């Protein structure tokens, strides 16, 4: 390499699933040479279903028209902004100004980095949940801000311990990430928790961001912006990836205070040139879906959830039967003596769930996500994605049973 990489890249590794997918691809080549079927990948949460026919037709129709293939507005076409506002009003009971309080995104993952770039200086502090989505951590580190982890535990229902939060050194904390309904744990959004979070953020003058892409998958719809006072200190991100089977289309949104959205737009306009109009028109149709769309989506995910839980049962894992979302999150059985008296792996050791995940991968040909990637509090957990149909999950169950 002729020049050294930027310091910010030294603070992060390649995304776990990117590395693991290469490992699985190499394993699949070996399995093919041995006459074995490919690995069943129950790792990443990429829905395998299709968007609504209306959304697909809108994309195709737009793509066939002249004059639709140039640059688009950075803020999205008016029809998309209005559709997003109508969706929030209908399902969350939250009224938004389409002109200033909503910004379409290329998936909500983009929003994590845009917000971090727009508001974090080197040395600023960010509250990040453990366990939590790894991108909260990597975006913080790439902005050279200071990571402050706060604990979510099974004993606490996977909600913040507010007494613990108040006892932390909060000086310099500028931003706080929350994610309800929660990934990876499946803990549902709760109004009482949102009320406490809003009060905490207002008291300490922290920008609080709720990442909310899972509220239509085996969950009830609740927005943190429905809490009185939230508009002063909160933003919310949402996405069509999980709720409308459009993960690869990259359509998301961030909603909240106009002044904050305006600052984010300063960064976004330097990084892209708008979303293809056909995708925007398709998103409008997707957002206009009625309750029958979500009912059918959830009926399928309930069937899948039942088989995924049987996989957890086979492994001796325990899980919360009331949890929702796109995954099943299970605590693995204890392995006496595996890591000495503490049960905690050393810096060069694999976590208990990682050991179990690798054994299932190499012996059964099934990949389940080890929870360590979401933080130390996930070290004893496995996550199963529901983004495979029932026959595939049942095949995975039989493979796991054999080992």
C-alpha positions as CSV (number, residue, x, y, z in Angstrom):
1,X,0.0,0.0,0.0
2,X,1.6,3.3,-1.1
3,X,0.0,5.3,1.7
4,X,-1.3,4.5,5.1
5,X,-5.0,4.2,5.7
6,X,-6.9,6.9,7.7
7,X,-6.8,6.4,11.5
8,X,-10.5,6.0,11.5
9,X,-10.3,2.7,9.6
10,X,-7.9,1.3,12.2
11,X,-10.7,1.5,14.8
12,X,-13.0,-0.8,12.9
13,X,-13.0,-4.2,11.3
14,X,-14.8,-5.3,8.2
15,X,-18.4,-6.0,9.0
16,X,-18.8,-9.4,10.6
17,X,-21.4,-10.7,8.1
18,X,-19.1,-9.7,5.2
19,X,-16.3,-11.8,6.6
20,X,-18.5,-14.7,7.6
21,X,-20.2,-14.8,4.1
22,X,-16.7,-15.3,2.6
23,X,-16.0,-18.1,5.0
24,X,-19.4,-19.7,4.2
25,X,-18.7,-19.4,0.4
26,X,-15.4,-21.2,0.8
27,X,-17.1,-23.9,2.9
28,X,-19.8,-24.3,0.2
29,X,-17.1,-24.9,-2.5
30,X,-15.6,-27.6,-0.3
31,X,-19.0,-29.1,0.4
32,X,-19.9,-29.1,-3.3
33,X,-16.6,-31.0,-4.1
34,X,-17.7,-33.6,-1.4
35,X,-21.2,-33.9,-2.9
36,X,-22.8,-32.1,0.1
37,X,-25.6,-29.5,-0.1
38,X,-24.9,-25.8,0.6
39,X,-24.9,-24.3,4.1
40,X,-28.3,-23.2,5.3
41,X,-27.6,-19.6,6.2
42,X,-29.9,-18.4,9.1
43,X,-27.6,-15.5,9.9
44,X,-28.4,-12.1,8.4
45,X,-31.9,-10.6,8.4
46,X,-32.5,-10.2,4.7
47,X,-36.2,-11.0,3.9
48,X,-36.6,-13.6,1.2
49,X,-40.2,-12.5,0.2
50,X,-41.1,-10.1,-2.6
51,X,-42.5,-6.6,-2.3
52,X,-46.1,-6.1,-3.2
53,X,-47.1,-6.5,-6.9
54,X,-48.1,-2.9,-6.9
55,X,-44.7,-1.8,-5.8
56,X,-42.9,-4.0,-8.4
57,X,-45.2,-2.7,-11.2
58,X,-44.6,0.9,-10.2
59,X,-40.8,0.4,-10.5
60,X,-41.1,-1.4,-13.9
61,X,-43.6,1.2,-15.2
62,X,-41.3,4.1,-14.2
63,X,-38.2,2.4,-15.7
64,X,-39.9,2.1,-19.1
65,X,-40.6,5.8,-19.3
66,X,-38.3,8.4,-20.9
67,X,-37.0,11.2,-18.6
68,X,-37.0,9.1,-15.5
69,X,-33.3,8.1,-15.3
70,X,-31.6,11.3,-14.3
71,X,-30.6,12.7,-10.9
72,X,-33.4,13.1,-8.4
73,X,-34.0,15.5,-5.6
74,X,-31.8,15.0,-2.5
75,X,-34.9,15.2,-0.4
76,X,-37.0,12.7,-2.4
77,X,-40.0,13.3,-4.6
78,X,-43.0,15.0,-2.9
79,X,-45.1,11.9,-3.4
80,X,-42.7,9.8,-1.4
81,X,-42.4,12.3,1.4
82,X,-46.2,12.6,1.6
83,X,-46.6,8.8,1.6
84,X,-44.1,8.5,4.5
85,X,-45.9,11.1,6.4
86,X,-49.3,9.4,5.8
87,X,-47.8,6.1,6.9
88,X,-46.6,7.6,10.2
89,X,-49.9,9.2,10.8
90,X,-51.9,6.0,10.0
91,X,-49.9,3.5,11.9
92,X,-48.1,5.4,14.6
93,X,-50.5,8.3,15.2
94,X,-47.6,10.8,14.7
95,X,-48.2,13.9,12.5
96,X,-45.2,15.2,10.6
97,X,-44.6,18.1,8.3
98,X,-43.7,16.6,4.9
99,X,-41.7,19.7,3.9
100,X,-39.3,19.7,6.9
101,X,-39.6,16.8,9.4
102,X,-38.8,13.8,7.2
103,X,-35.8,12.8,5.1
104,X,-35.8,9.7,2.8
105,X,-32.7,7.6,3.1
106,X,-30.9,4.8,1.2
107,X,-31.9,2.5,4.1
108,X,-31.8,3.4,7.7
109,X,-28.2,2.2,8.0
110,X,-27.2,5.2,6.0
111,X,-28.9,7.4,8.6
112,X,-26.6,6.1,11.4
113,X,-23.5,7.3,9.6
114,X,-25.0,10.5,8.4
115,X,-26.2,11.5,11.9
116,X,-22.8,10.6,13.3
117,X,-21.0,12.7,10.7
118,X,-23.4,15.6,11.1
119,X,-23.2,15.9,14.9
120,X,-20.1,14.1,16.3
121,X,-16.7,15.7,16.8
122,X,-13.6,13.8,17.9
123,X,-13.9,13.2,21.7
124,X,-17.7,13.5,21.9
125,X,-19.4,10.7,23.7
126,X,-22.1,8.4,22.4
127,X,-24.3,6.0,24.4
128,X,-24.6,2.7,22.6
129,X,-26.5,-0.4,23.8
130,X,-24.8,-3.7,24.6
131,X,-26.1,-5.8,22.9
132,X,-26.8,-3.6,20.0
133,X,-26.6,-3.2,16.2
134,X,-22.8,-3.2,15.4
135,X,-23.1,-0.2,13.1
136,X,-23.8,2.1,16.1
137,X,-20.4,1.2,17.4
138,X,-18.5,1.4,14.1
139,X,-20.1,4.8,13.0
140,X,-19.1,6.2,16.4
141,X,-15.5,5.0,16.1
142,X,-15.1,6.2,12.5
143,X,-16.1,9.7,13.7
144,X,-13.4,9.4,16.4
145,X,-16.0,9.9,19.1
146,X,-15.9,8.0,22.4
147,X,-18.0,4.9,22.8
148,X,-19.9,4.6,26.1
149,X,-21.7,1.3,26.3
150,X,-24.8,0.9,28.5
151,X,-26.0,-2.5,29.5
152,X,-29.1,-4.4,28.3
153,X,-29.6,-7.6,30.2
154,X,-32.0,-10.5,30.1
155,X,-32.8,-9.9,33.8
156,X,-33.8,-6.4,32.9
157,X,-36.0,-7.4,30.0
158,X,-33.4,-6.0,27.6
159,X,-34.4,-2.5,28.6
160,X,-32.0,0.3,29.9
161,X,-31.3,0.3,33.6
162,X,-32.0,4.0,34.3
163,X,-30.4,3.9,37.8
164,X,-27.2,2.6,36.2
165,X,-27.4,5.3,33.4
166,X,-27.8,8.1,36.0
167,X,-24.8,6.7,37.8
168,X,-22.6,6.9,34.7
169,X,-20.3,9.8,33.8
170,X,-22.5,11.5,31.2
171,X,-20.3,14.6,30.7
172,X,-19.7,15.1,27.0
173,X,-22.4,12.6,25.9
174,X,-24.0,14.1,22.8
175,X,-25.9,11.2,21.2
176,X,-27.7,8.0,22.4
177,X,-28.8,5.1,20.3
178,X,-31.9,3.0,21.2
179,X,-33.6,0.3,19.2
180,X,-37.2,-0.7,20.1
181,X,-38.6,-3.1,19.0
182,X,-35.1,-4.5,19.8
183,X,-32.6,-6.3,17.7
184,X,-31.2,-8.8,18.4
185,X,-33.2,-9.6,21.5
186,X,-36.8,-9.1,20.3
187,X,-37.8,-7.0,23.3
188,X,-40.9,-5.0,22.2
189,X,-41.3,-1.2,22.3
190,X,-42.9,-0.1,25.5
191,X,-44.5,3.4,26.1
192,X,-43.3,3.5,29.7
193,X,-39.7,2.9,28.6
194,X,-40.0,5.5,25.9
195,X,-41.3,8.0,28.4
196,X,-38.3,7.4,30.7
197,X,-35.9,7.6,27.7
198,X,-37.4,11.0,26.7
199,X,-37.1,12.3,30.2
200,X,-33.5,11.1,30.5
201,X,-32.6,12.7,27.1
202,X,-34.2,16.0,28.0
203,X,-32.6,16.2,31.4
204,X,-29.1,15.6,30.1
205,X,-29.5,17.4,26.7
206,X,-28.8,14.3,24.6
207,X,-30.0,13.7,21.1
208,X,-31.8,10.4,21.4
209,X,-32.4,8.3,18.2
210,X,-34.7,5.3,18.1
211,X,-34.0,2.9,15.3
212,X,-37.4,1.4,14.5
213,X,-37.4,-1.0,11.5
214,X,-39.0,-4.0,13.2
215,X,-42.4,-2.7,14.5
216,X,-44.4,-4.4,11.7
217,X,-42.8,-7.9,12.2
218,X,-44.6,-9.7,15.1
219,X,-44.8,-6.4,17.0
220,X,-47.2,-3.6,17.7
221,X,-46.5,-0.2,16.2
222,X,-45.2,2.4,18.6
223,X,-43.1,5.5,17.8
224,X,-41.0,7.3,20.4
225,X,-42.2,10.6,18.8
226,X,-45.7,9.9,20.2
227,X,-44.4,10.6,23.7
228,X,-45.0,14.2,24.8
229,X,-41.7,16.2,24.8
230,X,-40.0,13.8,22.4
231,X,-39.9,16.3,19.6
232,X,-37.4,18.4,21.6
233,X,-34.7,15.7,21.8
234,X,-35.6,12.7,19.7
235,X,-35.3,11.4,16.1
236,X,-36.6,8.1,14.8
237,X,-35.4,6.0,11.8
238,X,-37.5,3.6,10.0
239,X,-37.2,1.4,6.9
240,X,-39.1,-0.6,4.3
241,X,-36.5,-3.4,4.4
242,X,-38.2,-5.7,6.9
243,X,-41.8,-4.4,6.8
244,X,-42.2,-4.5,3.0
245,X,-39.6,-7.1,1.8
246,X,-37.5,-4.3,0.2
247,X,-34.1,-4.8,1.9
248,X,-32.1,-4.6,-1.4
249,X,-34.1,-1.6,-2.6
250,X,-32.6,0.5,0.2
251,X,-35.5,2.7,1.2
252,X,-35.6,4.2,4.7
253,X,-36.4,7.4,6.5
254,X,-35.5,9.6,9.4
255,X,-38.1,11.8,11.1
256,X,-38.1,14.4,13.7
257,X,-37.1,18.0,14.4
258,X,-36.7,20.1,11.3
259,X,-33.4,21.8,12.4
260,X,-31.8,18.4,13.0
261,X,-33.0,17.0,9.6
262,X,-31.5,20.2,8.0
263,X,-28.1,19.5,9.5
264,X,-28.2,15.8,8.3
265,X,-29.0,17.0,4.8
266,X,-25.8,19.0,4.7
267,X,-23.9,15.7,4.9
268,X,-26.2,13.7,2.7
269,X,-26.0,16.1,-0.2
270,X,-22.2,15.6,-0.3
271,X,-22.5,11.8,-0.5
272,X,-25.2,10.9,-3.1
273,X,-27.3,12.3,-5.9
274,X,-30.8,11.1,-5.0
275,X,-32.7,7.8,-5.1
276,X,-33.8,6.4,-8.5
277,X,-37.3,7.7,-9.2
278,X,-38.6,4.2,-9.9
279,X,-37.7,3.0,-6.4
280,X,-39.3,6.1,-4.9
281,X,-42.5,5.5,-6.8
282,X,-42.5,1.8,-5.8
283,X,-42.0,2.8,-2.1
284,X,-45.1,5.1,-2.4
285,X,-47.2,2.0,-3.4
286,X,-45.6,-0.2,-0.7
287,X,-46.4,2.4,2.0
288,X,-50.0,2.5,0.9
289,X,-50.5,-1.2,1.7
290,X,-53.5,-2.0,3.9
291,X,-53.6,-4.2,7.0
292,X,-53.9,-7.4,4.9
293,X,-50.3,-7.0,3.7
294,X,-49.0,-6.9,7.3
295,X,-51.3,-9.7,8.4
296,X,-50.1,-12.0,5.7
297,X,-46.5,-11.1,6.4
298,X,-46.9,-11.9,10.1
299,X,-48.8,-15.1,9.5
300,X,-45.8,-16.4,7.6
301,X,-43.3,-15.2,10.2
302,X,-45.2,-16.9,13.0
303,X,-44.9,-20.2,11.2
304,X,-41.2,-19.7,10.7
305,X,-40.8,-18.5,14.3
306,X,-42.3,-21.8,15.5
307,X,-39.7,-23.9,13.7
308,X,-36.8,-21.6,14.7
309,X,-37.9,-22.0,18.3
310,X,-37.7,-25.8,17.8
311,X,-34.1,-25.4,16.7
312,X,-33.4,-23.5,19.9
313,X,-35.1,-26.3,21.9
314,X,-33.0,-28.9,20.2
315,X,-29.9,-27.0,21.2
316,X,-31.1,-26.6,24.8
317,X,-31.3,-22.9,24.4
318,X,-33.8,-20.8,26.4
319,X,-35.7,-17.8,24.9
320,X,-38.5,-15.4,25.6
321,X,-41.8,-16.8,24.1
322,X,-43.3,-13.3,24.0
323,X,-40.4,-11.7,21.9
324,X,-41.2,-10.5,18.4
325,X,-39.2,-9.3,15.5
326,X,-37.3,-11.0,12.7
327,X,-35.2,-13.3,14.8
328,X,-35.3,-15.7,17.7
329,X,-32.7,-14.9,20.4
330,X,-31.7,-17.7,22.7
331,X,-29.4,-18.2,25.6
332,X,-27.2,-21.3,25.1
333,X,-26.9,-23.9,27.8
334,X,-24.0,-23.4,30.2
335,X,-20.8,-25.3,29.5
336,X,-19.2,-26.1,32.9
337,X,-15.5,-25.3,33.1
338,X,-15.4,-24.0,29.5
339,X,-13.9,-20.7,30.6
340,X,-12.8,-21.3,34.2
341,X,-14.7,-19.9,37.1
342,X,-16.0,-16.8,35.5
343,X,-17.5,-18.3,32.4
344,X,-16.1,-15.4,30.4
345,X,-13.7,-15.9,27.5
346,X,-10.3,-14.3,27.5
347,X,-9.2,-11.9,24.8
348,X,-7.9,-14.6,22.5
349,X,-10.7,-17.1,23.2
350,X,-14.0,-17.6,21.3
351,X,-17.2,-16.9,23.1
352,X,-19.3,-19.8,24.2
353,X,-22.0,-19.0,21.5
354,X,-19.3,-18.6,18.9
355,X,-17.9,-22.1,19.6
356,X,-21.4,-23.5,19.4
357,X,-22.2,-21.6,16.2
358,X,-19.0,-22.8,14.5
359,X,-19.7,-26.4,15.5
360,X,-23.2,-26.2,14.0
361,X,-21.8,-24.6,10.9
362,X,-19.0,-27.1,10.2
363,X,-20.8,-30.3,11.5
364,X,-24.4,-29.6,10.5
365,X,-24.0,-27.2,7.6
366,X,-26.2,-24.6,9.3
367,X,-25.1,-21.0,10.2
368,X,-26.6,-19.3,13.3
369,X,-25.4,-15.9,14.4
370,X,-23.3,-15.9,17.6
371,X,-24.4,-13.0,19.8
372,X,-20.9,-11.8,20.6
373,X,-21.0,-9.6,17.5
374,X,-23.7,-7.4,19.3
375,X,-21.5,-6.9,22.4
376,X,-20.2,-8.7,25.4
377,X,-23.7,-9.1,26.8
378,X,-24.5,-11.3,23.8
379,X,-21.6,-13.7,24.3
380,X,-23.9,-16.5,25.6
381,X,-26.6,-16.1,23.0
382,X,-27.4,-17.3,19.5
383,X,-29.7,-15.6,17.0
384,X,-31.7,-17.3,14.3
385,X,-33.1,-15.3,11.4
386,X,-36.6,-15.9,10.2
387,X,-35.6,-15.0,6.6
388,X,-35.9,-18.6,5.3
389,X,-39.1,-20.4,4.5
390,X,-40.6,-23.2,6.6
391,X,-39.2,-26.1,4.6
392,X,-35.7,-24.6,4.8
393,X,-36.0,-24.1,8.5
394,X,-37.2,-27.6,8.9
395,X,-34.2,-29.0,7.0
396,X,-32.0,-26.9,9.3
397,X,-33.7,-28.4,12.3
398,X,-33.1,-32.0,11.1
399,X,-29.4,-31.2,10.4
400,X,-29.0,-29.7,13.9
401,X,-30.7,-32.7,15.5
402,X,-28.1,-35.0,13.9
403,X,-25.2,-33.3,15.7
